Amino acid sequence: MVQKVFGVDLVTIVNLHGTVRPLVVGLIVSELERRGAYRTEGLYRENGDGSVIDKLKAQIDHSKYIGKR
C-alpha cells in the first residue's frame, strides 16, 4: 500500500483512488477557489515558499488522506 502522495507515480495514485486525477489536485484547486485565488493573475506560475510547500506536502503525506475519496 502506498503511504504517501508526493513522489509517487501518478498512475499508481489514480489507480489507488479510482479517480482520473490525484485527489490532492482537487483539494488544492478547491482551496484556491474557496480563497478567491482565481482572481489573482499568474497564481499558478509563481513559486511558493519552499519551506511552506515542504510542510504542506508532509502534512498531506502523513494525514489520513491516503485511501480516502
C-alpha positions, -999 to +999 in steps of 0.1 A: +000+000+000+012+035-008+019+055+023+024+090+007+012+111-021+041+132-033+069+114-051+046+086-061+038+078-098+006+094-109-008+062-124-003+045-090-021+073-072-051+074-095-054+036-096-053+035-058-081+061-055-100+051-086-100+086-099-089+103-131-066+127-112-049+126-078-073+137-051-048+162-038-052+181-071-089+185-064-082+195-028-057+222-038-079+236-065-110+237-042-090+255-016-077+281-041-112+287-053-125+290-018-100+317-011-108+335-043-074+330-056-087+325-092-089+363-092-051+365-089-033+368-122-004+343-126-012+324-094-002+291-109+030+304-124+046+318-092+067+297-069+057+295-033+080+295-002+099+262-003+097+255+034+060+262+035+055+239+005+075+211+022+054+214+054+022+212+034+034+182+015+044+165+047+010+172+063-007+156+033+016+126+032+012+120+069-026+126+071-054+101+067-057+114+032-044+082+016-072+059+005-100+084+011-123+095-016 
